[in-house]
């Protein structure tokens, strides 16, 4: 009898804890602005993380920073004149992407130099176009010469990627801020690269890490009264640290196994 009562009390306590946890998780949904923020955070995290592995593979890690800073003056003027960020930010980012591509294609300077010259919502579009041209972008990212030999339009693929990236960046400015767009683009992809074996798998894991970072960061900002952008970036950095440590531990385990054998 005593064991039954103790079991019932324990079970009731666990149920109450679960209910409290669910109530905490659902609390932000009482506010319309938080619902909109969560949707936007999810979209931004997924968009940037989807393009992140391609960006890293092409050594264009500072593209987000260059795009964000280059579009800032145009956006500022547009807001002053009464336009929204999306009305002027996207065309500005696309023009900058095309200009960047022209510099890379028609001069002898490298991509990093071209980005330095330019340095001084969009969710569905980015994912849809990326999925349509996924195989071509994948091939071009790893072997641009081979892609050209195979007859792919490499110039088109290059501009397409730059435009997709610019749209994702501008679409994320209001969510994570200009500076932190770079971290949300690079860190989830870098973490995914540490824990996966293939590029294709790393894309999915990167999107997972990016969405976890953005949504968890938004929850932290809500409950702890912190800025949302830095919170998202810190969560992404934490995931990267765990991924790095996990790889180190697995590497040591493999070495120990080889030594024993």
N, C-alpha and C positions, 0 to 999 in steps of 0.2 A: 504493500500500500504506500509506504513511504517513498519507495523508488518511483512509483507511478506519479506521485505528487511532484517529486523533484524533477522528473522528466517533463511533466506538463509545464512546470514553472520555467524550466530551461528553454523549452520550445516556445513558450509565450514570449520570453525575453528576446529570443532570436527573431521572432516574427516582428516584434515591436522595433527592434534595431533596423530590420529590413524596411519597415514602413517609414521610419525616420529618414533613412538614407534615400528612399524614393522621393519623399517629400522635399528633401534638400535638393535633389537633382531637378525636380520639377518646379522649384520655387522661382527660378528666373523666368519661367514661361508665363508667370502672372502678368508680366509687363510686355506690351507690344514691341517696345524698342529692343528688348532682349531677344525676342523671337526673330526680329529682323536682323539683329546682330549675329545671332547663332547661324542663321541661314547664310549670311554674307561671309562669316568666318569659315564655315564649311566650304563654301564655294571658292574662297580665296586660297585656303589651305590646299584644296584638291587641285586647283588650277596651277598654282606655282610649283607644287610638288610633282605634278605630272610632267612639267617642262624641265624640272630641275636636273634629272639624269642626263637629258640631252645637252643641257647647258654645261654641265661638268665635263661631259665627254668631249665637247668641242672647245674646252678651255676658255669659256666666255663667262666666268664667274662674276665679273663686275658689270655685266650687261644691265642687270636690274638697277644697280646704283647709277650707272650712266643714263639709262632711260628715265629714271625717276627724277634725277636732277635736271636733265635736259628739258623735260616737259614742265617742270615747276614754273618757270617764268611765264610760259604761255597760259598755264592753268590760272596763275595769279591774276594775269591781265583779264582772262575770261571771267573769273569770279567777280572782279571789280566792275566789269561791264554788264554783269547780270546773268552770265551763262553758268551752267553747271559744269562740274568736273568732267562728266562723261561727254558733254557736247563739244568741248574743245580738247580734252585730254587725249582721247582716243585718236582723232585725226592728227594731232601733234605727234603722238608716239609713233603712229604708222609712218608719217613723213620722215621722222628721225630714223626709223628702222630702214627705210628705203635709202636714205642718204648714207647711213652707215654701210649698207650693202654695196653701194656704188663706190665708196672709198676703198673698201676691202678688195673689190673686184678690179678697179681701174688704177690702183696705185700699188707700189711695192711695199707699203707699210703693212705690218701685221695687224691681226684683229685687236690685240691689246692696245696698239698705238691708235687704231681707228676709234676704239672706244674712248681712249683718253682725249681725242679731239672733240668728241661730242659730249664728254662728261659734264665742261663748264655749265548688263553686266555681262557679261562676257563669259561666264562659266560654260554655258552650253556650246557656244561657238567654238571656244578653244578646244574643248574635249571632242566635239564632233569632228572638226577639221583634223585634229591630231589623230583620231582613230581612222579617218578616211585615208590619210597619207602616212599611217604609222609605219608600214613596211618600208616605204620609200625614205622616210626620215631616218629610220633605224639604219638602213643601208648607207645612206649619205653621211650619217654621223660617224660611222666606223670607217668607211672607205669611200671618200668623195671621188677619188680617181676611178675606182672600180665602178662606182655608180654612173659616172660619166661614160665610161667604156660600155656599160650595159645599155646606154641610150636614155638614161633618166635625165630630165631637165634639171640639172643641179642648181642653176641660177634661180629657177622658180622655187625649188625646195629651200634654198638659202633665204630668199626673201620671205617665203611663207613662214619659216621658223621665226625669223626676226619679228614679223608682224604679229604672230601668235603670242610671242613673248611680250611684246610691247602692250598688247591688249590685256594680257594677264596682269602685267605690272600696274597699268593705269587703273584697272578694275580693283586692284587690291590696295591702292593708296589710302583710301578712306578707312580701311579696316586695320592695317598694321602700320601705316605711316611710310614715309619716303625711305628713311634709313633702314627700317626693318623688313622691307620687301626683299632685300638682298638675303637676309638670314632665312626667311621662309622659303626662298627659292633654292638656296644652297644646302642648308643644314639637314633637312629631311632626306634629300637625295644623297648627301655624303654618308649619313647614318645607314641608309638602305644599302649603299655600296659595301659597307663593312660587314653586313650580316647576310648578304646574298651572293650567289655564285654566278648568276647570269644577269645580263642587262635587262632582259624582259621582266624577270621577276623583281628586279630592283625598282622598276617603275611602279609596280603595284604596291610594294612595301613603302616606297617614298610617298605615294599618295596617302597610304594609311598613316604613316608618321606625321605627315603634314596636317591631315584632318584632326588627328589626336592632339597635336600641338596647338592648333588654332582654337579648337573647342575647349580643351582643358585650360588654355590660357585665358579664354574669355570667362570661364567659370571662376578662375582665380581672381580675375580683375573684379568680378561682381561681388564675391564674398569677402575679399580682402581689401577692396577699394583701391585697386592698383590700376595703372594704365594698361590697356588691353594689348597694345603692340609689344612692349617689353615683356609682358607676361607670356605671350605666345612664343616669343623668341627664346626666353629662358627655358620653357618646356621643351622646345625643339633641341636646345643645347643639352639639356638633361638626357634626352633620348639618345643624342649623339654620344655622350659620355658613356652611357650604359652599353651602347652598341660597340664602342671602342674597347671597353673592358671585357665585353663578351668575346670579342675576337681574340684579345690577348689570352684569355683563359682557355679558349678552344685551341689556340695555337700551342700553348704550353702543354695541354693535354695530349695533343697529337705528337709533340716531341717526346713526351714521357712514354707514350705507347711505343713509338719507334725504338727508343732506347731499351725498353724492357724486352722487346722482340729481338 
